[in-house]
């Protein structure tokens, strides 16, 4: 039991690092049109979501006194 637990501990951070590395390679691969299209559409959708959700804030309006 302790052998498998000690095996799992070091492999988990390595797998997270590998996942981040593969995500960065996925996002920065210049030769794949479909990947670039997916990344660009995802960034555009995230930008639209942020812009729509930040338009509700009016910084010049008087604040409620509680």
Secondary structure as UniProt FT lines:
FT   HELIX           2..28
FT   TURN            30..31
FT   HELIX           33..54
FT   TURN            55..56
FT   TURN            59..60
//
